[in-house]
Amino acid sequence: MTARAPRRRYLDDVGPLVDAIPPGRVLTYGDVAELTGWGAPRAVGTVMARHGHELPWWRVVRADGSLAEGLLARARLHWAEEGTPLRVGGDAVDLERARWEGPEPAAG
């Protein structure tokens, strides 16, 4: 297996989950790591840094509900459009109200 294969597999797990986050809701990097079973929030950050332009990146936030300063202005536009609950001041998502629980488990 090449070094690229595990990275691609990680994107294959992270991408569909991020795409599934409903408008107006968010997950933290740690939530995505836990839900994908990879358990590495920084790895999710790496995937988002490299492939976020392909995904609704504004729906994946830090553990405190914030994003990197360079992303904030664009994220605010998306958050306003989607009605994402924000903390007072609008610089971070209100995780208590906006956090998504993840996809429903498959019936089986």
C-alpha positions in Angstrom: 0.0 0.0 0.0 1.4 3.4 -0.9 1.6 6.4 1.4 -1.2 8.1 -0.6 -3.7 5.2 -0.1 -4.3 5.7 3.6 -4.7 9.5 3.0 -7.2 8.9 0.3 -9.1 6.4 2.5 -9.2 9.0 5.2 -10.7 11.6 2.8 -13.2 8.9 1.7 -14.4 8.7 5.3 -14.3 12.4 6.2 -15.7 13.8 3.0 -19.1 12.1 3.0 -19.6 12.8 6.7 -18.8 16.5 6.3 -21.1 16.6 3.2 -23.9 15.1 5.4 -23.8 17.8 8.0 -27.1 19.7 7.6 -27.2 23.4 6.8 -27.1 25.4 10.0 -25.4 22.6 12.0 -21.8 21.9 12.7 -19.4 19.2 14.0 -16.1 19.8 15.6 -12.9 18.4 14.2 -12.9 16.0 17.2 -16.5 15.0 16.4 -15.6 14.1 12.8 -12.6 12.1 14.0 -14.7 10.2 16.5 -17.6 9.5 14.0 -15.2 8.3 11.3 -13.4 6.1 13.8 -10.0 7.6 13.1 -9.8 9.5 16.4 -7.4 12.2 15.2 -8.8 15.8 15.1 -5.6 17.1 13.6 -5.9 14.6 10.8 -9.4 16.0 10.1 -7.9 19.5 10.1 -5.3 18.3 7.5 -8.0 16.8 5.3 -10.1 20.0 5.6 -7.0 22.2 4.8 -6.3 20.2 1.7 -9.8 19.3 0.5 -12.1 21.8 2.3 -12.8 23.7 -0.9 -14.6 20.5 -2.0 -16.7 20.3 1.2 -18.9 22.6 3.3 -15.8 23.5 5.4 -17.7 26.1 7.5 -19.6 23.3 9.2 -16.5 21.9 10.8 -15.2 24.0 13.7 -12.7 23.9 16.5 -13.7 22.5 19.9 -14.7 26.1 21.0 -16.9 26.7 18.0 -14.4 29.0 16.3 -12.5 28.8 13.0 -9.1 30.1 11.9 -9.1 33.9 11.6 -8.5 33.7 7.9 -11.7 31.7 7.3 -14.0 33.7 9.6 -15.3 36.4 7.2 -16.3 33.8 4.6 -17.7 31.5 7.2 -19.9 34.2 8.6 -21.6 34.6 5.2 -22.3 30.9 5.1 -23.5 30.8 8.7 -25.8 33.7 8.2 -27.2 32.2 5.0 -27.9 28.9 6.8 -29.1 30.3 10.1 -26.3 28.7 12.1 -26.6 29.7 15.8 -23.7 31.9 16.8 -22.3 33.0 20.1 -22.7 36.7 21.1 -20.3 38.7 18.8 -20.7 36.3 15.9 -17.1 35.1 16.0 -17.9 31.5 16.8 -20.7 29.0 16.5 -22.9 28.3 19.6 -22.1 24.6 19.9 -24.8 23.9 22.4 -27.4 24.8 19.8 -25.7 24.1 16.5 -23.8 20.8 17.1 -25.1 17.9 15.0 -25.3 14.5 16.6 -24.2 12.8 13.4 -26.0 10.5 11.0 -28.6 8.1 12.1 -27.2 4.6 12.5 -28.1 2.3 9.7 -31.0 0.0 10.5 -29.8 -3.6 10.5 
